């Protein structure tokens, strides 16, 4: 396999999680009697451009289909994050009725709804029908297709280049990251601003966030690798900020290379921090597998201990990251009989691989678990706040990343 960006031969493994089904391929009861598709889940690191990437195995349309079950609006904290961003960008860029905001991977309209409410014209690009339907119900126009250079050029021909072009948690999800970046270049109006948010590879390594690895994430990104990729497409990163979302993310601000905006000191500072942390040193990547294995073993041992002690354990959040850790650890309903999730699109279904049934949070009172394992640990505070009632019967919360902790 060659690097998806620079085409250098990939020779160094970063992480091998075996063969598992796609993390968002939730199952109906009828599906349980049919074979599941399993694919290798392995990461490689390129020693030329330092892009960490999954092993080739499937097309994107196998992962992001019409029944895609991830709806961004399910998380109240993510909605608040999106609103804050929209208000800030409206003020900073003076966006108004004559502007155009384009979001790539606009999902269910969780973010663009803020621009619609403010009277700023917008356009979503979203290939999954289930989420695009939800966005259109909010009055957001949506192009139902995958984004890339061809679509970017078509937008140019239609006179629809963006004053603000954004993509939240999509840059890591594209199989052809060079084609996608060229599409961003085309769709961005001269003088326009591009922002991308993505989980930071540095935080993944520091906090052993191996459960953020799944098939839908083709790339695991550092500022250094993203800078190289965008530079090759004719775009320039002029600012960056660290965010607390998704366990630690970056938001980069970019523009065309002939744009007069200078690079902020934050860009150079973060590039130095990444280098000092070893993100351009093979030893950093070669030692990660053992750290992930220890975390997985700790969770499996904990669940076995609770079963022997007769304690009832349930999980909260049918998240992709939860599916990664459950499938790698081989955890089944005998150790984890239920997972509760607020998304109606997931309720009544089963987790891929583990086949743990997904139930509504209202049913927590019937089960009354002694321990509630929060699989989306990045929103643990939100989950604990919303489910404090389990304390009434002595229930406690558990997180497994970056280490096992009972709260």
C-alpha positions in Angstrom: 0.0 0.0 0.0 1.2 3.5 -0.8 0.4 6.7 1.2 -2.9 8.3 0.2 -1.2 11.7 0.1 2.4 11.5 -1.0 2.3 7.9 -2.5 5.4 6.8 -0.6 5.4 3.1 0.2 3.9 2.4 3.7 6.2 0.1 5.7 5.4 0.9 9.4 2.4 -0.3 11.3 0.9 1.9 14.0 -2.0 -0.1 15.3 -3.7 -3.4 14.4 -7.2 -4.0 15.8 -7.9 -7.2 13.9 -11.0 -7.7 11.7 -14.2 -5.9 12.7 -17.4 -4.7 11.1 -17.8 -1.0 10.3 -18.5 0.9 13.5 -21.7 2.6 12.3 -23.2 -0.5 10.7 -25.9 -1.0 13.3 -28.0 -4.1 13.0 -31.7 -4.8 13.0 -33.1 -8.0 14.6 -33.4 -9.5 11.1 -29.8 -8.8 10.4 -28.7 -10.9 13.4 -29.5 -14.1 11.3 -27.4 -12.9 8.4 -23.6 -12.9 8.0 -21.8 -9.6 8.9 -19.1 -8.1 6.8 -15.7 -7.8 8.7 -12.8 -5.8 7.4 -9.2 -5.4 8.6 -8.8 -2.3 10.9 -5.1 -1.5 10.7 -3.3 1.8 10.8 0.0 2.7 9.0 2.2 5.7 9.3 4.0 7.3 6.4 7.6 8.3 7.2 7.6 10.9 4.4 4.6 13.0 5.2 3.7 11.5 8.6 0.0 10.9 7.6 -1.5 8.1 9.7 -4.0 6.1 7.7 -6.1 3.0 7.6 -5.3 0.1 5.4 -7.3 0.1 2.1 -10.3 -2.1 2.2 -13.6 -0.6 1.1 -15.4 2.2 -0.7 -16.8 5.1 1.2 -20.4 4.4 -0.1 -20.2 1.1 1.9 -19.7 3.2 5.1 -21.9 6.2 4.5 -25.2 4.7 3.2 -28.8 5.9 3.2 -29.4 4.5 6.7 -26.4 6.2 8.3 -27.3 6.4 11.9 -25.0 9.2 13.3 -27.0 12.4 13.8 -24.9 15.3 15.1 -27.8 17.0 16.9 -28.1 14.2 19.4 -25.4 15.8 21.6 -26.4 19.1 23.3 -22.8 20.0 23.9 -22.0 19.6 20.2 -25.0 21.8 19.3 -23.7 24.5 21.7 -20.2 24.2 20.1 -21.7 24.7 16.7 -23.8 27.7 17.7 -20.8 29.4 19.3 -18.7 28.8 16.1 -21.5 30.2 13.9 -21.9 33.4 15.9 -18.2 34.0 16.0 -17.7 33.5 12.3 -20.7 35.7 11.4 -19.1 38.5 13.4 -15.5 38.0 12.4 -16.2 37.7 8.6 -19.2 40.1 8.6 -21.4 37.4 7.0 -24.8 38.6 5.8 -27.5 38.2 3.2 -25.0 38.5 0.3 -22.6 35.9 1.7 -22.6 32.1 1.2 -21.7 29.5 3.8 -21.0 26.0 2.5 -20.6 23.1 4.9 -19.1 19.8 3.6 -20.6 16.8 5.5 -23.4 19.0 6.9 -25.1 16.0 8.5 -28.5 16.8 10.0 -28.1 20.6 9.9 -26.8 20.9 13.4 -24.5 23.9 12.4 -26.0 25.5 9.3 -29.4 25.9 11.1 -27.7 28.8 12.9 -26.9 30.6 9.7 -30.4 30.0 8.4 -31.9 31.6 11.5 -29.6 34.6 11.0 -30.6 35.0 7.3 -27.2 34.0 5.9 -27.5 31.9 2.7 -26.0 28.5 3.1 -25.6 25.2 1.4 -25.0 21.7 2.8 -23.1 18.9 1.1 -24.2 15.5 2.6 -24.3 12.1 0.9 -26.3 10.3 3.6 -30.1 10.5 2.9 -31.2 10.0 6.5 -29.3 13.1 7.8 -29.9 15.2 4.6 -33.6 14.7 5.1 -33.4 16.1 8.6 -31.4 19.1 7.4 -33.8 19.9 4.7 -36.7 19.9 7.2 -34.8 22.8 8.8 -34.8 24.8 5.6 -31.2 24.0 4.6 -30.6 23.3 0.9 -28.5 20.1 0.5 -26.5 18.6 -2.3 -26.8 14.8 -1.7 -23.4 13.6 -2.9 -19.8 13.1 -1.9 -17.6 16.1 -2.0 -14.4 16.3 -4.2 -12.7 18.2 -6.9 -15.5 17.5 -9.5 -18.2 19.0 -7.2 -15.9 21.9 -6.3 -15.5 22.8 -10.0 -19.2 22.5 -10.6 -19.9 25.0 -7.8 -17.4 27.4 -9.5 -19.3 27.0 -12.8 -22.6 27.7 -11.0 -21.2 30.8 -9.3 -21.5 29.3 -5.8 -18.1 29.7 -4.2 -18.1 30.1 -0.4 -17.2 33.1 1.7 -17.0 30.6 4.5 -16.3 27.0 3.7 -16.2 24.6 6.6 -15.9 20.9 7.4 -16.2 19.5 10.9 -15.0 16.0 11.4 -15.0 15.2 7.7 -11.4 15.6 6.7 -10.4 12.4 8.4 -13.3 10.6 6.7 -12.4 10.9 3.1 -10.6 8.1 1.2 -9.0 10.4 -1.4 -7.8 13.3 0.7 -5.9 15.0 -2.2 -9.0 15.1 -4.4 -11.1 16.4 -1.5 -8.5 19.1 -0.8 -8.5 20.2 -4.4 -12.3 20.4 -4.1 -12.0 22.7 -1.1 -9.6 24.9 -3.1 -12.1 25.2 -6.0 -15.2 25.9 -3.8 -13.5 28.6 -1.8 -14.1 32.2 -3.1 -11.0 34.4 -3.5 -10.6 36.1 -0.1 -12.8 33.4 1.5 -12.0 31.5 4.7 -11.8 27.7 5.1 -12.1 26.1 8.5 -11.6 22.4 9.2 -12.1 20.6 12.6 -10.6 17.2 13.2 -9.4 15.1 16.1 -5.7 15.8 16.8 -3.3 12.8 16.4 -1.2 14.2 19.3 -4.1 13.7 21.7 -4.9 10.3 20.4 -1.3 9.2 21.1 -1.0 11.0 24.5 -4.3 9.7 25.9 -4.3 6.3 24.2 -7.5 7.1 22.4 -7.3 4.0 20.2 -11.1 3.7 20.3 -11.3 6.7 17.9 -9.9 4.4 15.3 -12.6 3.0 13.0 -13.1 2.3 9.3 -14.9 5.6 8.7 -11.8 7.4 9.7 -9.4 7.0 6.9 -6.8 9.5 8.2 -5.5 10.5 11.7 -4.2 14.0 11.4 -1.5 16.2 12.8 -1.1 19.9 12.0 2.1 19.0 10.1 0.4 16.4 7.8 -2.6 18.7 7.2 -0.4 21.6 6.3 1.4 19.5 3.7 -1.8 18.2 2.2 -3.4 21.6 1.9 -0.2 23.2 0.7 -0.2 20.7 -2.2 -3.8 21.7 -3.1 -2.9 25.5 -3.1 -4.3 26.4 0.3 -2.4 28.0 3.2 -3.1 27.6 6.9 -2.9 31.0 8.5 -4.2 30.1 12.0 -5.0 27.2 14.3 -6.6 26.6 17.7 -6.9 23.6 20.0 -10.4 22.5 21.0 -11.7 20.3 23.7 -14.1 18.5 21.4 -13.8 14.8 20.7 -11.1 14.3 23.2 -8.9 17.0 21.7 -9.3 18.5 18.3 -7.8 21.2 16.1 -9.6 23.9 14.1 -7.5 25.2 11.3 -8.2 28.4 9.4 -7.0 28.5 5.8 -7.2 30.6 2.7 -5.8 30.6 -0.9 -2.0 30.8 -1.0 -2.1 34.3 -2.6 -4.2 35.6 0.3 -2.5 38.4 2.2 -3.3 37.1 5.7 -0.1 36.1 7.5 0.4 33.0 9.6 -0.2 33.4 13.3 2.3 32.5 15.9 0.0 29.6 17.0 0.8 27.7 13.8 4.6 27.6 14.3 4.1 26.9 18.1 1.9 23.9 17.5 4.2 22.5 14.8 7.1 22.7 17.3 5.0 21.1 20.0 4.2 18.2 17.7 7.8 17.7 16.8 8.8 17.7 20.4 6.1 15.2 21.2 7.7 12.8 18.7 5.1 13.0 15.9 8.0 12.8 13.3 9.7 10.0 15.1 8.9 6.3 14.2 9.5 5.2 17.8 6.4 7.1 18.9 4.2 5.1 16.6 5.8 1.7 17.1 5.2 1.7 20.9 1.5 2.5 20.7 0.1 -1.0 20.2 1.2 -2.2 23.6 -0.4 0.8 25.3 -3.7 0.2 23.5 -3.6 -3.5 24.5 -3.1 -2.7 28.2 -6.2 -0.4 28.1 -8.3 -3.0 26.4 -7.2 -5.7 28.9 -8.1 -3.4 31.8 -11.6 -3.0 30.6 -12.2 -6.7 29.8 -10.8 -7.6 33.2 -13.0 -5.1 35.0 -16.2 -6.4 33.3 -15.3 -10.0 34.1 -14.7 -8.9 37.8 -18.2 -7.3 37.9 -19.9 -10.3 36.4 -18.3 -12.6 39.0 -19.4 -10.2 41.8 -23.0 -10.2 40.5 -23.1 -6.5 39.6 -25.2 -5.3 36.7 -23.2 -3.3 34.1 -24.8 -1.4 31.2 -23.2 1.0 28.7 -24.3 4.4 27.6 -23.8 5.8 24.1 -23.9 3.5 21.0 -21.0 5.4 19.6 -18.5 4.3 17.0 -15.6 4.6 19.4 -17.5 2.2 21.8 -17.9 -0.3 19.0 -14.1 -0.2 18.4 -13.2 -1.0 22.0 -15.9 -3.6 22.5 -15.1 -5.5 19.3 -11.3 -5.4 19.9 -11.9 -6.7 23.5 -14.3 -9.4 22.3 -17.0 -8.1 24.7 -20.5 -9.6 24.1 -23.9 -9.3 25.9 -22.9 -11.8 28.5 -20.6 -9.1 30.0 -22.5 -6.0 28.8 -26.2 -6.8 28.2 -27.5 -3.3 27.2 -26.4 0.0 25.8 -28.6 3.1 26.2 -28.6 5.8 23.5 -30.6 9.0 23.0 -30.7 8.7 19.2 -34.0 7.3 18.0 -32.3 6.1 14.9 -30.3 3.6 16.9 -32.8 2.5 19.5 -34.2 -1.0 18.9 -31.1 -2.0 16.9 -27.9 -3.8 17.9 -24.2 -2.8 18.0 -22.2 -4.3 15.1 -20.0 -7.2 16.0 -20.9 -7.4 19.7 -24.7 -7.5 19.1 -25.4 -5.6 22.3 -29.0 -4.4 22.1 -29.6 -0.6 22.0 -32.3 0.8 24.3 -33.8 4.2 25.1 -32.3 6.0 28.1 -35.8 6.1 29.6 -35.4 2.3 30.2 -32.5 2.9 32.6 -35.0 2.9 35.5 -36.1 -0.6 34.6 -32.6 -2.0 34.4 -31.2 0.0 37.3 -27.5 -0.9 36.6 -24.9 -0.8 39.3 -22.4 0.6 36.8 -22.9 2.6 33.7 -20.0 2.5 31.2 -19.8 5.7 29.2 -18.5 4.7 25.8 -18.4 8.2 24.3 -16.0 9.4 27.0 -15.6 12.7 25.3 -19.1 13.8 26.5 -18.9 12.0 29.8 -19.8 15.2 31.8 -22.9 15.6 29.6 -23.9 12.0 30.1 -23.4 12.1 33.8 -25.4 15.3 34.2 -28.3 13.9 32.2 -28.4 10.6 34.1 -27.6 11.6 37.7 -30.7 9.6 38.8 -28.7 6.4 38.7 -27.1 7.7 42.0 -30.5 7.2 43.6 -30.1 3.4 43.6 -26.3 3.5 44.2 -25.3 3.4 40.5 -21.9 4.7 39.5 -20.3 5.8 36.2 -17.3 4.2 34.5 -15.0 5.4 31.7 -12.3 3.3 30.1 -10.2 6.0 28.3 -7.5 7.3 28.9 -7.6 4.8 31.8 -10.3 2.9 33.7 -12.0 5.1 36.2 -15.1 4.6 38.3 -16.9 7.9 39.1 
